[in-house]
Amino acid sequence: MKLLVRLHSVLAGLGAAAAMAVVSTTAHAQAKWDLPAAYPATNYHTENLVQFANDVDKVTGGKLKITVHPNASLFKADQIKRAVQGGQAQIGEVLLVNFQNEWQLFGIDGLPFLADSYADSMKLYKASKPALEKKLAEQGLMLLYTVPWPPQGIYVKKPIASAADLKGVKWRAYSPATARIAELVGAQPVTVQAAELSQALATGVVESYMSSGSTGYDSKTYEHIKYWYDTQAWLPKNAVLVNKAAFDALDKASQAALLKAGADAETRGWALSQQKNGEYIDLLKKNGMTILPPSPQLKADMKKVGDTMLKEWLDKAGPEGQAVVDAYKKL
């Protein structure tokens, strides 16, 4: 009798263990991730994210589902990185230059005129990637992929011939670098993230800023500002970051699918950025904006700003920063 009771107990225990194994396997097999992003659903970065999420869903047979939350609807732009680090979101898209105060190398692609073409921007990415991956790993993060914004120009309400014409202008700053540019040209920096830009322009909180044709079109800047100077100053990158613990919790097949979809999204995104650059400039023109090349004086003034900022950056970044700049110049 005791033997039967013990056998029943063992079988019951095995049944419970089997049930737990099924639950564990199911939980392991079906992962649902949130991907907060700061830009509108119609922006090419966000469209690329949605394509990436669809690719992951398809390749994993629905085992890993990623929901994209555009336009800072889940977390504000400056909160996304912390949310992914803390596991509130498993994956997220950030603008790296926003985090320069945390670590100088996050801001390397926001230095004016260091890399002012797609080819140079890719070289800078290759030169900085090892240091970037190492730093993110220390923070419990993985760099999945990056996509650049088109080259940056100056949006301004009136024609300008030199940097002196920007003195006193209310200037939108969205990163340490754009705030420093304002200081160096004598403008008044006002911190405004992408999701609040349209309102800031409508209410006169800002009257000038530096960004790509993409941001100008997305925010309908042409309704308030009529001039854009195509200075091609820098190409800042958005980076898609993954919480390393969340990645490690995936099965090997899902990990491989995520990495492959990320690599495809990077290739697609860089090509898309170049294609969209021309399209956005045409759209700005169609909506009444005057697109102009910078005058020789404005170009020289802004180059001087870039030289000053590179020197300041190297002073802060130290040997680590110098090593990346040296590696970039050799490519």
N, C-alpha and C positions, 0 to 999 in steps of 0.2 A: 504493500500500500504506500509506504514511504517512498519507495522507488518510483511508483507511478506519479506521486505528487511532485517529486523532484524533476522527473522527466517532463511533466506538464509545465513546470516552472521554467525549465530550460527552453522548451519550445516557445513558451510565451515570450521569454526574453529574446529569443532569436527572431520571433515575429516582430517585436518592437524594434529591434535593430534593423531588420529588413525594411520596415516602414520608414525609419529614420533615414536609411540609406537612399530610399526612393525620394523622400523630401529633399535630402541634401543634393542628390543628383539633379532633381528638377530645378532647385534653386541655382545650382551651378550652371545648368544648361540654359536657363532663361534669365539673361541679364538685361535690365532696363536702365539706360544711362540718360542723364540730362546734359544738354550742351548749351549753356548760356552764351549768347553773342550780343554785341553792342550795336549792330547796324541793321537797317531796315531789311525786311524780307526780300525786297526787290534789288538789293545791292548784290553785286557779283560775288562778293565774299560769302554772303549768306546763301546764295543759290548754290555755290560750290560746296558749302557745308551740308546742305540738304541732299545734294547728289552723293556726297561722301557717306552720309547716314543711310541712304537708300542702297548704296553698294554693299555696306556692311551687313545690312538686313538680308539682302539677297544672297550674299556669299555664305553667311552663317545659317541660312535657312530659318531666319527669325530668332536664332538663339541669342543674338545681341541686337537690341533695338535702341537706337539713339534718337532722342527727341530734341530738335533744335528749337531754342527759344530766342527769336530775334529781337532787335530794337531795345535791348536792355530791359526786357520784360521780366526776367527772372532775377538778375543781378545787374547793378549799374556797372558801367565799363571798368571803373577802378576797383570793383569788388570781385570781379570774376576770377582773377588769379588766386586770391585768398580762398574763395569758395571751393576751387578745385583742390588746392593744397589741403584744406580742412575736410575734404570729402563730402561737402554739401552738394557738389556736382562732381561727376566722375571725369568730365572732359569739358573744356571751354576754350573759347577763342579770345585772345587778348592782343592789344596793340603794344608791342614790346617797349616802345619809347616811353610809354606811360609809367614804366617802372625803373627809370634811370636812377632816381634817388635811392632806390633799394640796392642797386648794383650798377655801376657805370656802364658795363658792357651791354646792358639791356638797351641803352640809348645810342649805340654806335651807328645805327642806320638812320638816325635823326640828325646827324651832324651835317650842316649845309655844305654841299659841294664836295664832300668826301667821295661819294659814289652817286653820280648824277645821270646814270643810264641803266637800262635793264641788265646789260652785260656786266657793268661794274658792280651793280647791286648783287648779282649772283656770285661774283668773286668775293665780295665782302661777306656774304652769307657763308660761303665755303670756308673762308678764313676764320670766321668767328664761331662757327658751329661747334667745334670740339669744346671750347670754353663754355659756350652756352649750355650744351648738354650736361657738362660736368656740374655747373652751378645748379641747374634745375634738378638734377639727380639728388643733390644735397638737400633740396627742398621737398623731396618726395614726389617729384614731377618728371614726366617724360615729354620731350619735344616730339610731336608726331609729324607736323609739317608746317611750312610757312608759305605765305602768299603776299607779294608786295602790293602796295598802293601805287597808282600811277605817279609820275613825277609831280612835285609840289610847286605851286605858283602862288602869286599874291593876289587876293581878292581885295579890291579897294573901291570906295565910292567915287573917287575923283581921279583924273589922270595924274600919274606921278613920273618924275624924271630922275629922281634920286632918292636915297634913303632919308634925306632931310625932309622930304615931303610927307613922311610918315610920323613925324614928331607930333606927339599929343593925341594921336588917333587911338580910339578904343579898339584894342587888338585881342582877338580870341586866342587864348593859350589853352592847349589840351595836353601839354607835356612839359617837362623841365626845359627842353630845347626850344620850344616855341615861345615859352615865357622869357627865356634868355635873349632870343632874337628881338623881342619887343623892347627889352631894356637897352640893348645895344643900338637900336635905331631911334630910341626916344619915344616909343609908343607906350600906351597904358595897357598892360596885360590884364585880361579878364578870363578866369578859368571857366570854360564852357565845353562840356562833352558833346559828342555827335548828336545824341538823342535830344538835347536841348537847344541845338544850334538855330533851328528855324525860328523858335520863339525869341531867342536872344537877338536875332537879326530884326525881327518884326517890331520888337520893343526898343530897339536902339541901344541895347546893352553892349553889342559889338558892332563895329562898322568896317572892320578889316580883319583879315586872317590869312594864313598860309595853309593851303591844302591842295588836294588833287581836283581834277575836273569831276571826279566821281562824287566827292563830298558836296561840291558846289551844285551839282544836279540833284542829288538826293535831298538836299535841304532847301531846294528852290531858292538858292542864294540870289539868282537872277531877278527875283521879285524886289530885292532891296539894294543890290550892288550891281553896277553895270560894267565894271572893268576887271579883267583877270590878266595878270602879267605872267607869261609862261617862263618862269625862271629855271624850271627843272632842277630844283635845289636838292632834293633827296627823295628816296623811295622807301618810306618806312614799311616794316612788315608786320602783318598779323601772324600770330603763332597759335596753333592749336595744341594745347597742353593736356596731358592725361595724368590723372592721379595714379601713381605707380602701384599702390596697393590694390586699386580697382582693376588695373591691368593684370596684375599677378593672380587675381582671383578668377580670371577667365581661363577656359580650357585652351590648350595649345592651338587648336584649329581656329578658334575665335581670335586669339592673339595674332596669328598669322594673317587672318582676314583683315583685321584692323590696321596692321602695318602696311599691307598691300594697298588697301583703300586710301590710306593716308599718303602713300607715295604717289598714287594716281592723282589724288586731289592736288598735291603740290605741283606736279607737271601741268595739269589742267589749269590750275589757278594762275601760274606765272604766264602762261600763254593768253589766258583770258584777260589778265590785267593789261597786257600790251594791246590786245585787240580793243578793249574797252576804252583805253586812253583816248584814241582818236574819236571813238563814238561819242564819248562824253563832251569833248571839246566841240564837236559838231552840234550836239544838243544844246550846249550853252549858247552858241551862236544863234541857233534857231529861236531861242527864247530871249533874244535881244541883248546878249552880253557881248561886249567888245573884247576880243582876244588879241593881246599885243605881246611882242617880244620885249624884254627889258631893254632900256636904253643902255649904251655903253657905260654911262655913269652909274646907273642903278645896278648893273651887273658887277661893276668894280666894287661898289659899296657893299653889296651882298657877299661878294667873295671875301672881302675884308672881315665881315661878320663871321663867315665860315672859318677863316684862318684863326681868328680869336677864339672861337668856340672849340676848335680842334685842340689848340694849345691848352685851354682850360680843362678840357676833357682828359687829355693825356696826363696833366698834373694830378687829377683825381684818380684816374684809372691805374696809374703807375705802370710797372713793368708788364703786367698782364695785358693792359690796353695797348701798350707800345708793341708788344709781341704780335697782337692781332693786326694792327695797322701795318707793321712790317711784312707780315705774311700776305696781307691783302695786296700790297704794292709789288710783291714779287710774282703774283699770279698773272 
